[in-house]
């Protein structure tokens, strides 16, 4: 039996529902990235203000970062499972509520222990928003247009890094955290009118296993699919976590007279990432392919990494330009997360889409450890170049194992 034809009223309702879903998911990711970048910017100021000596900043700083990343790894699994069991919408707003509360609490801390505890809570909250948002958008939009939804989420969200850098520079660290928490609370008001995915509601009525994290590993083909999609995202965080974050150290190694500032390098990179999200998202729709766009982006990134090491130190302005260009080239983050949602059935889609980006973020720990180890033998430039080459080559191999998901029908379940 064919469905009744859409009337202007039903079309308008569908359009409004889609608009609200994309808007809330995009703004939620905006606050998500704001918080991630804000911590990096106010780390030193905040630790000194709560009584940590300037010469002892490294150890508590590492502790806070590890607590945040640990929270994100735990939260990735937690929210992913809940997204497939309880619904995408509950995870979207639950994660926003959690990291908003943690942000506000961060503004009140007066000890390293309290700071670390709330960074862990913030990490758990931050882990859920992107995967839930992209999953919800991919299921409420048509298979021909859902790429635009993911593109908007990523492009708007990544601009949160720029705002985080500006707020962190112009306000005290406590006020900056309050701003982040306030934005999250305001965003929760927008939940009025946002509806759950109809695709998920249909699966909820079926007697099928939902939100089983270990289902991702039950067959060799599914394990390969899951690992491959994670690996194609690692080069993005190699660039952000190594080349951009440690910009002052690389500037010194490149022999620059005026060293780059990490905050400025991060800001230029994230502006590039936002523009890159718009570019890759549009190309994936126009070219009607995901894998070719990711391959082109990774190729451009590989070329720019070579430029970074060979001539990146020509001048401070040129160095920042390379950071911006690296951001543009690695703007396929939105396409990558969308692929993660499109590669798996509705009963484990949120689990896959939520855990994947958080495991990629967590890969920074492995990448930085490898970088530190190799630096003992190869120096900072040689070590970073080797680690980057391995990450990029592995990503190309992994991409070759994945199907192109453009236009794929998502109304199916994994057995």
C-alpha positions, -999 to +999 in steps of 0.1 A: +000+000+000+015+033-011+017+062+015-007+091+009+007+120-011+023+147+009+002+178+014+016+213+018+008+211+055+026+178+061+055+190+039+059+221+060+058+201+092+085+178+079+106+207+068+103+224+102+111+191+120+142+187+099+153+223+104+150+221+142+169+188+144+198+202+123+198+235+143+199+219+177+225+193+167+247+220+151+245+244+181+250+215+205+282+206+187+292+243+187+291+243+225+308+209+226+338+222+206+338+255+225+344+236+258+371+213+243+391+243+230+384+265+260+401+240+284+433+241+263+432+279+263+425+286+300+444+256+314+475+276+325+456+306+339+431+284+357+457+262+374+477+291+386+446+308+399+437+278+421+471+276+436+494+255+413+529+268+411+540+280+376+569+255+376+545+226+384+519+231+357+527+201+336+517+172+359+482+186+369+477+197+333+483+162+320+460+148+347+432+171+337+436+163+300+437+125+307+406+128+329+387+146+301+398+121+275+390+092+298+356+106+303+351+109+265+360+073+259+336+061+287+309+085+275+313+074+239+303+039+248+277+049+273+258+074+251+261+052+221+244+023+238+218+046+253+212+061+219+202+028+204+182+016+235+165+048+247+165+070+216+187+095+198+169+125+212+174+115+249+211+112+243+213+145+224+198+165+252+212+143+280+247+149+268+241+187+264+227+189+300+257+170+314+284+190+298+265+223+306+264+214+343+301+204+342+310+237+325+293+257+352+309+236+379+343+241+364+339+278+370+336+272+407+365+248+413+393+257+438+414+225+437+430+203+412+410+173+425+377+190+419+388+204+386+398+168+375+366+153+386+345+179+367+367+175+336+359+138+337+321+146+339+325+171+311+343+145+290+315+120+295+289+147+284+309+159+255+312+124+241+275+120+232+264+151+213+280+147+179+272+110+173+236+114+185+231+145+164+245+131+132+226+098+137+193+117+142+199+139+112+208+110+090+176+093+099+152+122+095+166+136+063+163+119+029+192+097+018+200+122-010+203+153+012+215+140+046+251+149+038+241+186+039+228+181+074+260+166+087+279+193+069+260+221+087+265+204+120+302+202+116+308+236+101+287+254+127+301+233+155+337+238+147+332+276+148+328+270+186+366+267+187+370+302+173+345+316+199+362+296+226+395+311+217+381+347+217+361+342+250+391+326+266+413+356+257+389+384+266+373+370+298+385+354+330+387+316+329+357+312+353+335+335+333+345+317+301+333+284+317+300+301+328+295+313+292+298+277+279+274+264+305+249+291+299+250+284+262+242+248+268+213+256+292+199+280+266+202+253+240+181+229+261+152+254+257+152+247+219+143+210+225+106+221+222+094+208+188+123+184+182+110+149+174+126+115+176+137+096+146+108+076+130+133+050+118+144+044+154+107+043+166+100+015+141+130-006+153+120+000+189+088-020+182+108-050+169+123-079+188+159-071+178+189-065+199+196-028+202+226-009+216+248-040+219+283-026+218+299-060+213+277-066+182+302-044+164+328-072+168+307-103+164+316-109+127+350-104+110+334-082+083+317-060+109+349-057+129+368-047+098+341-021+089+342-006+124+380-005+127+384+009+092+361+039+098+380+047+130+413+046+112+403+071+085+397+097+112+431+094+129+450+117+105+427+146+115+436+144+151+473+138+142+472+172+126+453+189+154+469+170+183+505+171+172+513+196+144+489+224+156+489+219+194+527+218+196+531+247+171+556+266+194+579+236+196+578+229+159+584+266+152+616+263+172+626+231+154+620+248+121+643+276+131+617+304+131+628+337+145+593+345+158+576+315+173+539+307+167+514+309+195+495+276+201+462+294+206+465+313+173+476+282+154+446+263+168+422+292+159+435+293+123+433+255+120+397+254+133+386+282+109+400+260+082+382+229+096+349+248+095+354+258+059+367+224+050+335+209+065+314+230+041+336+221+012+338+184+017+301+181+027+291+200-005+314+179-026+301+146-012+266+157-023+276+171-057+299+143-066+275+118-050+302+100-031+318+099+003+349+078-002+363+099-031+359+131-011+377+116+019+405+103-004+409+137-020+410+154+015+436+129+028+457+134-003+457+172+001+465+168+038+495+146+031+509+172+007+504+199+032+521+179+060+551+178+037+549+215+031+546+220+069+579+202+076+599+215+046+589+252+043+564+258+071+590+279+090+595+305+063+576+331+083+550+333+111+524+344+086+532+315+063+531+290+092+496+301+102+485+299+066+497+263+065+478+256+097+447+271+081+452+250+049+457+218+070+424+226+086+406+229+053+422+197+040+411+178+072+376+192+072+362+158+062+354+151+099+316+156+091+318+132+062+337+107+084+311+108+112+283+105+087+299+075+071+301+059+106+263+063+109+256+051+074+278+020+077+257+003+104+221-008+109+195+012+129+198-010+160+235-002+165+238+030+144+240+054+174+266+031+191+288+031+161+284+069+153+290+079+189+319+057+198+338+062+165+347+099+168+355+094+205+379+065+198+395+087+171+399+115+197+413+089+221+438+078+195+456+111+202+470+094+234+486+066+212+498+090+186+514+114+211+531+085+230+545+072+197+556+107+188+574+112+222+591+078+219+603+083+184+615+119+192+642+104+213+658+089+183+646+110+154+641+145+169+608+163+170+606+168+132+616+133+122+593+117+148+563+138+138+569+131+101+572+093+107+541+091+129+521+112+104+532+090+075+521+059+092+487+074+102+480+086+067+491+054+049+470+033+073+440+056+067+443+052+029+444+014+033+414+015+056+394+037+033+399+012+005+381-014+026+349+006+030+319+008+007+307+042-005+276+051+016+262+080-005+224+074-010+225+042+010+191+031+024+195+032+062+162+014+071+178-020+081+191-037+112+222-058+119+216-094+128 
